[in-house]
């Protein structure tokens, strides 16, 4: 368990980094950060973004420190924002098996162009 312990940031994003606990009965959970970074897959330059994670838990909730470490591991990850949005979505869906999960990533504008990617699904939908 990561909570309360000193741990290092994983080298690569891995769903196994994410930890859960039994839901206390909340209806909806939202995480937001303005400190998401990754690397441009073409230039290798850092990309900065805001990320919002929303989900409706069934049996499990996401432990926040493990999420912070998971998101920090993207700092060395090359990928288009759209790809990263889908990967985060799929990792959370696999880990939590929530009723609903939605991920939104809003990149800091480059050259005056902003980019926003969103991936949502409900349990039982055919999307992956």
N, C-alpha and C positions, 0 to 999 in steps of 0.2 A: 504494500500500500504506500502511495506517495504522500498522502496527507500527513503532515507532521514530521516528515523525514526529508533530509536533504538529498536531492537526486539531480542528476545531470540531464540536460536536454538531449533527447535522442538524435542520432545522426540523420535519420530518415523518418518521414511520417509513417507510422505503423498503428493500425487500429488496436493492436495489443497494448499500446501505451494508455489507452482510455480505460478508466476504472469506473465502476458503477456502484450504486447502493440501492437498497429497496426504497421505492417511492413512499414518502410519508402521506401520499394522497393528494398532491397538488394537481391542478388541472392543466397547467401550461408552464413551460420554462423557457426563458430567453437569456441568451448570453450575447454580449456585444463587446467588441474591441475595435479601437482605431489603430492598433499596433500590429496588424498582420503584415508580414513581409514574405516575399518569395523572390525568385530570380527569373528574369525574362529568359525564355527558352532560346531566343535568338542571340541576344547580346550578352547575357549573363549579368546584366545590370540589375540592381534591386528594384523591385516593384513594391509599392506601398498601397495598402488598402484597409478599408473597414470591413469587418465581417459581423454578420448577425446570424445566430443559430437559434432556431425556435423548434420546440418539439412538445408533443403531448405524450407524456409517459404512460406506459401501460403498467409494467411491474418494476422498471428500473429508472433511476435518475443518473445523470452524469456527474461525476465528481469533478469540481472545477479546477483543482490543481493539475490533475491529469490532462484536462482539456488545454490548459495553458501550456504545458510541456508539449503536447501534441501539436498545437498551433505554432509554437516556437520552432519546432523541427522543420517547418517549411522555409525557414530562412535560407537554407542551402538547397532548396528544391527548385529545379527549373520546371516551368510549366505555364501555359496560358491560364489566365484567370478562370476561364470557362472549364478547363480540365480540372483545376484544383477545386473548384466549386463542386463538381461531380464526385471527385474522390472523397472530399470531406463528407458530403452527403451520404455516400455509400458506406463509409466507415462508421458513421454514427447510426445509420440504419441497421447495419450488421451488429453493432455492439449493443444497442438499446432495444431493438425491435419495438419502436414506438408506434403509437397509433398514427401520428403525423410527425414528419420532420421536414424542416425547410431551412435552406442555407442561402444567404444573400451576401455576395462580395461586391463592394463598390471600390474600384481602383481610384487612386489619386490621379487626377487628370494629367496626361502627358500631351504636350503640344496642343493644349486646349481641348482635348477629347477625353471625356470620361467614359468609363466602361462599368457596367453593372451586370453581373451574372446571378441567376437564381435557379435553384433546383429544389423542388418540393415533391413529396410523395406521401400517400396514405398507405398504411399496412394493407397488404393484399393486392396493391396495384401491381401491374406487371413491369413497371419501370425499375431499372437498376442503375 
